[in-house]
């Protein structure tokens, strides 16, 4: 069985589930899903990404995001949804919410599961990617297995 650590920042949609479950053909895959919700600390970077991508309406509504406790509840619900969506198509899946030190947790997860790969599935983050500060770029130097960056689909 192929083991994948899947790092996400929003719930998987059906197109994401199909993408990650068909990457290895008919080989059985198990997933450890790590949910890394976007937090207040990167609000400026998100606004810059929205401007760069021409999504000006998202910049205007940036202050309408939930509080951090609401954000944690939303992230937990999104993680449950994502794990269940993977299970519904026959994949083995478990999940964990990342609350602190995402790269340390990712590295530990790869070691403990004997993962074959890491998939980072996020929206485009142009500023972070340009400076190689996005999760995939940073993980490539730490985890010791291939890291694949994919862009998440929208609803």
N, C-alpha and C positions, 0 to 999 in steps of 0.2 A: 504494500500500500504506500502511496505517495503522500507525504505529510507537508502541508502548506500552512505557514503562519500568514494570515490575512489581516493586514492593518487597514482599518477604515476610519473615516471621520463622520460618515452619515450612513443611515440604513441602506442596505442593498436593495436595489430595484430588480425586477425580473431579468432585465438585460444584463445586469452585473452578475447575477447568480449563474445565468447561462454562460457568460464569458469565463468565469473562474472555474466552473465545473467541467468545461469542455476543453480546457487548455491541454490536457494530457490524454485526449482521446478516450478510450474505453477503460483506462487504468483507474482503479479505485483511488479516491483521494479523501484524506481526512483534513479537516480545517480546525485551526485554533484561530478564532476571530478576536482581534484586539481592537476595541473601539477607542479611538483617540479623538474626543470631541474638540472642536476648535474653541478656544477660550478667549477671555477678554485680553489676554496678553498679546494677541496677534491681530487686534482690531484694525490697526493702521495698515498692516500688510494685506488684510482682506480688502480694505477699502482701495488700496493701490491696485490689487488684482482686479477688482470690479471695474475700476477706471480703465485699466489696460485692456480688459476684455470688452469694453463698451457697455457694461452693465450698470449704467449710471443710476437706474432706479434702485438697485441693491445698495448703492452707497448712501442714497438718501434715507433708506429705511434701516440702516445699520444699528441705530439706537433702539430699535424695536425688538431686539433679541431678548430671550428670557434671562432671568437672573441666574446666578451660578447654581443655586439649588434646583431651580426649574431645569436648567441645562443638564444637570446630572441625571434627573429623572427622565428627561427626554433621551439622553444618551443610553441609559439602561433599557428603555423601551425599544430604541433603535437596535441595540445589540441583540435583544431577545428576538426581535423581528428578523434580523439578519441570520441568526443561527437557525431559527425555525425554517426560513426560506431555503437554506442549504439542505437541511434535513428532509424537507418536502420533496426534493429532487433526488434523494437517495444518498447524499453525502453524509459522512460522519462529521459532526461539528459541535464544538464547544466554544464558549466565549468568555471574555474578560474585559472589563472596563479599565482603561488606563487612567489612573488618577494622578500619578506622579512619575517622573523619570521615564519617559516613554522608551528611549533607546536602551536603557538598562533592562527594562522589563522585556523588550523585544529580544535582546541578546539572551537573556535568561530563558525565555520561552523557546527560542531556537535550540538552545543547549538541552533543555529538559525534555523536549519532544523529539529530538533528533530530526528536526525538520529538514526537508530536502530543498526548500526554497522559502522566500518571503515574497509576498505580493503586497505592494502598497497601492491601494485603490482610493484615489482622492480626486477632488476637483482640481483643475489647473491652478497653480499658485506661481504665477510668472516671476514675481520678485524673488521669492525663495529659491525657485529653480535656477534663475539666472546666477545667483550667488552660491548655488549648490548647498543651500541650507534646508532644502525640503527633506522629508523623512526618508525617501528612497536614497538620495545622495548620501545622507549621513549614515544610514544603515549599512550601505555597501562597505564602509570602512570598519564595521564592527561585528557583523554577525557571522561571517565565515561561510555563508551559502549564497547562491545567486539571489539577487534582489531584482524583481520585475516591477516597474512602475506602470500602472494603468490608470486611465482617467475614468472616473465614475460617470455613469449615466444619470440624467435627471429624470424626475417623474414624468 
